[in-house]
Amino acid sequence: MSEVFMYADETGNLDYDVAGGGSKYFGIGTATYQGDHESAFWQGHRLRLAHARAGVEFPKGYHAKNDNHRTRIEVCDVIRNQAPRFGMTFLAKDNAYTNVRDKGQEYLYRIAWSTSERSRDR
């Protein structure tokens, strides 16, 4: 059996108040690497070190939302060459049934994860 490494991240917020500034969608995305992950991990680490050496600052962490355009392009190029398997689930919160809304934000989060897990199994 080979090892599997999965990285996940969410986008959007969980409340249903779109008019008050909430996101229209809530989503979960994953990048999955199967087998030897040391080389892929090291490539990402080396890129971060190269950015630090070049004076690129990360006051809010190394995250696409905060990074400059060039940094995002370089990170995406490394990931593209590694070719992990991507899975994404986006839920349009306006389409949520009343009983889903009534169960609260954690329930919406669980729906997103369970939907995302089923899509990865295909």
C-alpha positions in Angstrom: 0.0 0.0 0.0 1.4 3.4 -0.9 1.3 6.5 1.2 -1.2 9.3 0.3 -0.7 12.9 1.2 -3.6 15.3 1.0 -3.7 19.0 1.4 -7.0 20.8 1.9 -8.2 24.3 2.0 -11.6 26.0 2.3 -12.9 29.1 0.5 -15.7 31.4 1.4 -17.5 31.6 4.7 -20.2 29.5 6.3 -22.9 32.0 7.0 -25.8 32.6 4.6 -25.8 36.4 4.8 -24.6 37.1 1.3 -26.3 40.6 1.4 -24.2 41.4 4.5 -20.9 40.6 2.9 -20.9 36.8 3.1 -19.6 34.7 0.2 -22.1 33.3 -2.3 -20.3 29.9 -2.3 -18.6 27.7 0.3 -16.0 25.4 -1.1 -13.3 22.8 -0.2 -10.4 21.9 -2.4 -7.9 19.2 -2.1 -4.6 18.3 -3.7 -3.6 14.6 -3.3 -0.2 13.1 -3.9 0.2 9.3 -4.0 3.4 7.5 -3.3 6.8 9.1 -2.6 6.1 12.7 -1.6 9.5 13.7 -0.4 10.6 15.2 -3.7 7.4 17.2 -4.2 7.6 18.5 -0.7 11.2 19.5 -1.0 10.6 21.3 -4.3 8.0 23.5 -2.6 10.3 24.1 0.4 13.2 25.1 -1.9 11.0 27.6 -3.7 9.9 29.2 -0.4 13.6 29.4 0.6 14.5 31.0 -2.8 11.7 33.5 -2.3 13.0 34.4 1.2 16.5 34.7 -0.1 15.3 37.1 -2.9 13.7 39.3 -0.2 10.1 38.3 -0.8 8.3 38.9 2.5 5.4 36.9 3.9 3.9 38.9 6.8 0.7 37.0 6.7 2.2 33.6 5.7 2.9 31.9 2.4 -0.6 31.8 1.0 -1.9 32.6 -2.5 -4.4 35.1 -1.1 -1.6 37.2 0.2 1.2 36.5 -2.3 2.1 38.8 -5.2 1.3 37.7 -8.7 4.9 36.5 -9.6 5.1 34.3 -6.4 1.7 32.7 -7.2 2.8 32.0 -10.8 6.0 30.3 -9.5 4.2 28.3 -6.9 1.6 27.2 -9.4 4.3 26.2 -11.9 5.9 23.9 -9.3 2.6 22.3 -8.4 1.6 21.9 -12.1 4.8 20.0 -12.8 4.1 17.7 -9.8 0.7 16.9 -11.1 -1.3 16.1 -8.0 -4.9 15.0 -8.2 -7.2 17.9 -7.5 -10.7 17.7 -6.1 -13.0 20.7 -5.5 -16.5 21.1 -4.2 -18.4 24.4 -4.3 -21.8 24.8 -2.7 -24.1 27.7 -3.8 -25.4 28.7 -0.4 -28.5 30.3 -1.9 -29.6 26.8 -3.1 -29.5 25.3 0.4 -32.7 23.8 1.6 -34.3 25.3 4.7 -33.6 22.2 6.8 -29.9 22.5 5.9 -29.8 26.2 6.8 -31.6 25.4 10.1 -28.9 22.8 11.1 -26.3 25.6 11.1 -22.8 26.3 9.7 -21.1 23.1 10.9 -23.6 21.1 9.0 -22.9 23.0 5.8 -19.2 22.3 6.4 -19.8 18.6 6.8 -21.9 18.5 3.6 -19.0 20.1 1.7 -16.5 17.6 3.1 -18.7 14.5 2.5 -19.4 15.7 -1.1 -15.7 16.3 -1.6 -14.8 12.9 -0.3 -17.3 11.1 -2.6 -15.9 13.0 -5.6 -12.3 11.9 -4.7 -13.4 8.2 -4.6 -14.5 8.2 -8.3 
